[in-house]
């Protein structure tokens, strides 16, 4: 009688924590002890490949006890100098996995702010951006043997300041003892969302100059010519002299049809440089920025081939029109205004200056924090960013009536 062999597989036996190609928690400790100089470099390779992440941890207590008492080399940068120190392997590894999780989650948060600015990095609290324009001479002919005239350079200086912000999270001994890996992952995700949302809200508020161009202007101003806070959106050229006579704010111009876009475009065509020459701002480089409340109307205008109510007349703002701009929208704009919209070349006008790009620091719980609150591990993310205007002629604000948002 033949014996039937069961085809059922044995349950897979897994280590408490496994990374990369078969590396478990014991392997991590052995690698840290054998190669303290290169331990974090090797771990970072796994982290960068996505083979070493918090979601892989099955036993947080085992990981903590395996690495907390092992000293490995780490490199820290401060004030432009890199220093090597010996530190516990656990917070270094946990920090590497945490920042990878932050980066991954940060990329999933939908934002439009980065589409409206030119990114820049400057370590100064106050940065000066000079809009340099050519200063020609009124000569249309240079005779033979005569020197060619030299042009000068007129400078308009715009100041962009800084704004420090950040958040901190702590992993307590209870979190480790309870093996609450899911809780750590959730808090990392929340930290990434919080930081991304703060920068996005700040960017949109500055681009719209909600404070500086309000009915009663106030700090913070996005426009600071020669350091003086100045309303960005105005209805005349009294102060912002290179605007056309009607300024860069169009009142009573609710977004209803193509004629409202045309009215905004005409304001852009009236802008001048320091020589009094008109600035050419092609619509192909422009963006139509609207709150979600106006998104359907904007899409209808930009997606209409023909002008509504007119027989056989193509729309210059439609899919095949010469004036069709890119459309951007966010419901976060509705918190500022549901009726105000903007048209222009935003990146030409706005700079998002990072004094401190997202900086991440980890620390094993010190004796005092552990004594007071049983904190075993701390992480901090900090950033210092401000948005400023380096000109005022590239974007037009449009109000449905006459009241500023």
C-alpha positions as CSV (number, residue, x, y, z in Angstrom):
1,X,0.0,0.0,0.0
2,X,1.5,3.3,-1.1
3,X,2.0,6.0,1.4
4,X,0.5,9.3,0.5
5,X,2.8,12.2,1.1
6,X,1.2,15.4,2.3
7,X,1.8,18.4,0.1
8,X,1.0,20.8,2.8
9,X,3.9,23.1,3.5
10,X,5.3,23.6,7.0
11,X,4.7,27.1,8.5
12,X,7.5,29.4,7.7
13,X,9.7,30.1,10.7
14,X,10.8,33.8,10.7
15,X,13.2,35.7,12.8
16,X,11.9,38.6,14.9
17,X,13.4,41.1,12.5
18,X,14.8,40.4,9.0
19,X,16.3,42.9,6.7
20,X,17.8,42.8,3.2
21,X,19.1,39.4,2.1
22,X,18.5,37.4,5.3
23,X,19.9,39.8,7.8
24,X,18.2,39.4,11.2
25,X,18.6,41.2,14.5
26,X,21.5,39.0,15.6
27,X,23.3,39.7,12.3
28,X,22.8,43.4,12.9
29,X,24.4,43.2,16.3
30,X,27.2,41.1,15.0
31,X,27.9,43.6,12.2
32,X,27.8,46.5,14.6
33,X,30.3,44.9,17.0
34,X,32.6,43.7,14.2
35,X,32.5,46.8,12.1
36,X,31.6,49.8,14.2
37,X,33.3,52.2,11.7
38,X,31.2,51.1,8.8
39,X,28.0,49.9,10.4
40,X,25.8,52.9,9.6
41,X,27.2,53.2,6.1
42,X,26.1,49.6,5.5
43,X,22.8,50.0,7.1
44,X,22.2,53.2,5.1
45,X,22.6,51.1,1.9
46,X,19.8,48.8,3.0
47,X,17.7,51.8,4.0
48,X,18.2,53.5,0.6
49,X,17.2,50.3,-1.2
50,X,14.0,50.1,0.9
51,X,15.2,46.8,2.5
52,X,15.5,48.2,6.0
53,X,12.4,50.0,7.3
54,X,10.3,50.2,10.4
55,X,7.6,48.0,8.9
56,X,10.1,45.1,8.9
57,X,10.5,45.2,12.7
58,X,8.7,42.4,14.3
59,X,10.1,42.7,17.8
60,X,11.0,46.2,18.9
61,X,12.3,45.1,22.3
62,X,14.7,42.6,20.7
63,X,16.0,45.3,18.3
64,X,16.5,47.8,21.2
65,X,18.3,45.4,23.5
66,X,20.5,44.0,20.7
67,X,21.8,47.5,19.6
68,X,21.3,49.9,22.5
69,X,24.6,49.0,24.2
70,X,26.7,48.8,21.0
71,X,28.7,51.8,20.1
72,X,29.3,52.6,16.5
73,X,30.7,55.6,14.6
74,X,28.4,58.3,13.3
75,X,29.1,61.6,11.5
76,X,27.3,64.8,12.4
77,X,27.5,68.1,10.5
78,X,27.3,71.3,12.5
79,X,28.1,74.8,11.3
80,X,29.7,73.5,8.1
81,X,32.0,71.1,10.0
82,X,31.6,67.3,10.0
83,X,32.5,65.5,13.2
84,X,32.8,61.8,13.9
85,X,31.5,60.5,17.3
86,X,30.7,57.2,18.8
87,X,27.1,56.6,19.7
88,X,24.6,53.9,20.4
89,X,23.7,51.9,17.3
90,X,20.0,51.8,18.2
91,X,19.1,55.5,17.8
92,X,21.3,55.8,14.7
93,X,19.6,52.9,13.0
94,X,16.1,54.0,14.2
95,X,17.0,57.6,13.0
96,X,17.9,56.3,9.6
97,X,14.7,54.3,9.2
98,X,12.7,57.3,10.5
99,X,14.0,59.8,8.1
100,X,13.5,57.4,5.2
101,X,9.9,57.0,6.4
102,X,9.5,60.8,6.6
103,X,10.8,61.3,3.1
104,X,8.6,58.6,1.6
105,X,5.5,59.9,3.3
106,X,6.4,63.6,2.6
107,X,6.4,62.8,-1.1
108,X,2.8,61.4,-0.9
109,X,1.3,64.7,0.5
110,X,-0.3,66.6,-2.4
111,X,1.0,70.1,-2.7
112,X,1.2,72.9,-5.4
113,X,3.4,75.3,-3.6
114,X,6.6,74.0,-5.3
115,X,5.0,74.9,-8.7
116,X,4.6,78.6,-7.7
117,X,8.1,79.4,-6.5
118,X,11.8,79.3,-7.4
119,X,13.6,77.3,-4.7
120,X,16.7,78.7,-3.1
121,X,19.0,78.0,-0.2
122,X,20.7,80.7,1.9
123,X,21.9,80.3,5.5
124,X,21.4,84.0,6.3
125,X,18.4,85.2,8.4
126,X,17.8,88.1,5.9
127,X,18.7,87.5,2.3
128,X,18.9,90.2,-0.4
129,X,17.8,89.4,-3.9
130,X,18.7,92.0,-6.5
131,X,16.6,92.4,-9.7
132,X,19.2,93.7,-12.0
133,X,18.1,95.4,-15.2
134,X,20.1,96.9,-17.9
135,X,20.4,100.7,-18.0
136,X,20.9,101.7,-21.6
137,X,21.8,105.0,-23.1
138,X,19.8,106.8,-25.8
139,X,22.2,106.3,-28.6
140,X,21.0,104.6,-31.8
141,X,24.3,104.9,-33.7
142,X,28.0,104.5,-32.8
143,X,30.3,106.3,-35.4
144,X,33.4,104.6,-36.6
145,X,36.4,105.0,-34.3
146,X,34.2,106.1,-31.4
147,X,33.9,104.1,-28.2
148,X,30.9,101.9,-27.7
149,X,28.9,103.2,-24.8
150,X,28.9,101.1,-21.6
151,X,25.6,100.2,-20.1
152,X,25.1,100.6,-16.4
153,X,23.2,98.4,-14.0
154,X,20.2,99.5,-12.0
155,X,19.5,97.4,-8.9
156,X,16.2,96.9,-7.1
157,X,16.9,95.0,-3.9
158,X,14.3,92.8,-2.3
159,X,14.6,91.3,1.1
160,X,13.5,87.8,2.1
161,X,13.6,86.9,5.8
162,X,13.3,83.5,7.6
163,X,10.8,81.6,9.7
164,X,11.9,78.8,12.0
165,X,9.6,75.9,12.7
166,X,9.8,72.2,13.6
167,X,8.3,69.3,15.6
168,X,9.5,66.6,17.9
169,X,8.5,63.0,18.7
170,X,9.6,60.7,21.5
171,X,9.5,57.0,21.8
172,X,9.0,55.9,25.3
173,X,10.1,52.7,27.0
174,X,6.5,51.6,27.1
175,X,6.3,51.9,23.3
176,X,9.3,49.5,23.0
177,X,8.0,47.2,25.7
178,X,4.6,47.0,24.0
179,X,6.2,46.4,20.6
180,X,4.1,49.3,19.2
181,X,5.8,49.5,15.8
182,X,2.6,50.5,14.1
183,X,2.3,53.4,16.5
184,X,5.8,54.6,15.5
185,X,5.1,54.3,11.8
186,X,1.8,56.3,12.3
187,X,3.5,59.1,14.2
188,X,6.3,59.3,11.5
189,X,3.6,59.6,8.8
190,X,1.8,62.3,10.8
191,X,5.1,64.2,11.3
192,X,5.7,64.2,7.6
193,X,2.2,65.4,6.9
194,X,2.3,68.1,9.5
195,X,5.6,69.6,8.2
196,X,4.5,69.4,4.5
197,X,1.1,71.0,5.3
198,X,2.7,73.9,7.3
199,X,5.1,74.7,4.4
200,X,2.3,74.5,1.9
201,X,0.0,76.8,3.9
202,X,2.8,79.2,4.4
203,X,3.6,79.2,0.7
204,X,0.1,79.8,-0.5
205,X,-0.5,82.5,2.1
206,X,2.6,84.4,1.0
207,X,1.9,84.0,-2.8
208,X,-1.5,85.5,-2.2
209,X,0.0,88.1,0.2
210,X,-3.0,87.6,2.5
211,X,-1.5,89.8,5.2
212,X,0.5,92.4,3.3
213,X,-2.1,93.2,0.7
214,X,-5.1,93.0,3.0
215,X,-7.5,95.9,3.4
216,X,-5.4,96.8,6.5
217,X,-1.9,95.8,5.5
218,X,0.1,94.0,8.2
219,X,3.1,91.7,8.7
220,X,4.3,89.5,7.3
221,X,4.8,91.2,3.9
222,X,5.9,89.1,1.0
223,X,7.3,92.1,-0.8
224,X,10.1,94.0,0.8
225,X,11.8,96.5,-1.6
226,X,15.0,97.7,0.2
227,X,13.7,96.0,3.4
228,X,10.4,97.9,3.7
229,X,7.2,95.9,4.0
230,X,5.0,96.9,1.0
231,X,1.6,95.6,-0.2
232,X,2.2,93.4,-3.2
233,X,-1.2,93.7,-5.0
234,X,-2.3,97.3,-5.7
235,X,-4.7,99.1,-8.0
236,X,-2.3,101.9,-9.2
237,X,1.3,102.5,-9.9
238,X,1.7,105.1,-7.2
239,X,4.2,103.0,-5.1
240,X,5.0,100.1,-7.4
241,X,5.9,102.3,-10.2
242,X,6.7,99.7,-12.9
243,X,3.1,98.5,-12.8
244,X,0.7,99.8,-15.4
245,X,-1.6,102.6,-14.4
246,X,-4.1,100.0,-13.0
247,X,-1.5,98.2,-10.9
248,X,-1.5,94.4,-10.6
249,X,-4.8,94.0,-8.8
250,X,-7.9,93.8,-11.0
251,X,-11.2,94.5,-9.1
252,X,-14.7,93.5,-10.1
253,X,-13.2,90.7,-12.2
254,X,-14.9,87.5,-11.1
255,X,-13.9,84.5,-13.1
256,X,-16.9,83.9,-15.3
257,X,-15.7,83.6,-18.9
258,X,-12.7,84.3,-21.2
259,X,-13.2,88.1,-21.0
260,X,-12.1,88.0,-17.4
261,X,-8.9,86.2,-18.3
262,X,-8.4,88.8,-21.1
263,X,-8.8,91.7,-18.6
264,X,-6.1,90.1,-16.4
265,X,-3.8,89.5,-19.4
266,X,-4.0,93.2,-20.4
267,X,-2.8,94.2,-16.9
268,X,0.3,92.0,-17.5
269,X,1.0,93.6,-20.8
270,X,1.2,97.0,-19.2
271,X,4.1,96.1,-16.8
272,X,7.5,97.7,-17.5
273,X,11.1,97.3,-16.6
274,X,13.4,100.0,-15.2
275,X,13.8,101.6,-18.6
276,X,10.1,102.0,-19.0
277,X,10.0,99.3,-21.6
278,X,7.2,96.8,-21.5
279,X,7.9,93.4,-20.0
280,X,7.0,90.5,-22.3
281,X,5.3,87.8,-20.2
282,X,4.2,85.0,-22.6
283,X,1.0,83.2,-21.6
284,X,2.7,79.9,-22.3
285,X,4.8,80.4,-19.2
286,X,1.9,81.6,-17.1
287,X,-0.3,79.8,-14.5
288,X,-4.0,80.3,-13.7
289,X,-4.3,79.8,-10.0
290,X,-7.8,79.3,-8.6
291,X,-9.4,78.0,-5.4
292,X,-11.4,74.8,-5.6
293,X,-14.6,76.8,-5.7
294,X,-13.6,78.2,-9.1
295,X,-12.0,75.1,-10.5
296,X,-15.0,73.8,-12.5
297,X,-15.4,77.3,-14.1
298,X,-11.7,77.5,-14.9
299,X,-11.7,74.1,-16.5
300,X,-14.8,74.9,-18.6
301,X,-13.1,78.1,-20.0
302,X,-9.8,76.5,-20.7
303,X,-11.3,73.4,-22.3
304,X,-13.8,75.2,-24.5
305,X,-12.7,75.2,-28.1
306,X,-15.2,77.9,-29.1
307,X,-16.4,81.1,-27.4
308,X,-19.8,80.5,-25.9
309,X,-22.6,82.5,-27.5
310,X,-20.5,83.4,-30.6
311,X,-20.8,81.6,-33.9
312,X,-17.7,79.9,-35.2
313,X,-15.2,81.9,-33.1
314,X,-12.3,80.1,-31.6
315,X,-11.3,80.8,-28.1
316,X,-7.8,82.1,-27.6
317,X,-7.9,80.6,-24.1
318,X,-9.1,77.1,-25.2
319,X,-7.1,73.9,-25.9
320,X,-5.8,75.3,-29.3
321,X,-5.6,78.9,-28.2
322,X,-2.4,80.9,-28.0
323,X,-3.2,82.2,-24.5
324,X,-4.0,79.0,-22.7
325,X,-2.2,78.9,-19.4
326,X,-1.5,76.0,-17.1
327,X,-4.2,75.5,-14.5
328,X,-3.4,74.9,-10.8
329,X,-5.8,74.6,-7.9
330,X,-5.9,73.6,-4.2
331,X,-8.8,73.5,-1.7
332,X,-6.3,75.2,0.7
333,X,-6.8,78.3,-1.3
334,X,-10.5,78.3,-0.4
335,X,-9.4,78.9,3.3
336,X,-8.0,82.2,2.0
337,X,-10.7,83.1,-0.4
338,X,-13.2,81.3,-2.6
339,X,-13.5,84.0,-5.2
340,X,-10.0,85.5,-5.7
341,X,-7.9,84.1,-8.6
342,X,-4.4,84.8,-10.0
343,X,-2.7,84.8,-13.4
344,X,1.0,85.1,-14.1
345,X,4.5,83.7,-14.1
346,X,4.7,82.8,-10.4
347,X,8.2,81.3,-10.4
348,X,9.6,84.4,-12.0
349,X,8.2,86.5,-9.1
350,X,8.4,84.4,-6.0
351,X,11.4,82.8,-4.2
352,X,11.0,80.1,-1.5
353,X,14.2,80.5,0.5
354,X,15.3,77.7,2.8
355,X,17.6,78.9,5.6
356,X,17.4,75.4,7.0
357,X,16.1,72.6,4.8
358,X,14.4,69.8,6.5
359,X,16.9,68.8,9.2
360,X,16.4,65.6,11.1
361,X,18.1,64.7,14.4
362,X,17.9,61.7,16.7
363,X,18.9,61.2,20.3
364,X,18.9,58.2,22.6
365,X,17.0,59.0,25.7
366,X,19.3,60.7,28.2
367,X,19.3,59.9,31.9
368,X,17.2,62.9,32.9
369,X,14.5,62.3,30.2
370,X,14.4,58.6,31.0
371,X,14.1,59.3,34.7
372,X,11.3,61.8,34.3
373,X,9.3,60.2,31.5
374,X,10.9,56.9,30.5
375,X,11.8,58.4,27.1
376,X,14.1,55.9,25.2
377,X,14.5,57.7,21.9
378,X,13.8,61.2,20.6
379,X,13.6,62.6,17.0
380,X,13.2,66.1,15.8
381,X,12.5,67.6,12.4
382,X,13.2,71.3,11.9
383,X,13.0,73.7,9.0
384,X,13.4,77.4,8.4
385,X,11.8,78.7,5.2
386,X,10.2,81.9,4.0
387,X,8.7,83.0,0.7
388,X,9.3,86.4,-0.7
389,X,8.7,88.4,-3.9
390,X,11.7,89.6,-6.0
391,X,9.5,91.6,-8.3
392,X,5.9,92.7,-8.6
393,X,5.1,92.8,-12.3
394,X,4.6,89.1,-13.1
395,X,1.4,88.1,-11.3
396,X,-2.0,89.7,-11.4
397,X,-4.6,89.3,-8.5
398,X,-8.2,89.3,-9.5
399,X,-11.1,90.1,-7.1
400,X,-14.7,89.4,-7.7
401,X,-15.6,92.8,-6.2
402,X,-13.4,95.3,-4.5
403,X,-12.6,93.8,-1.1
404,X,-9.2,92.2,-0.5
405,X,-9.2,88.6,0.8
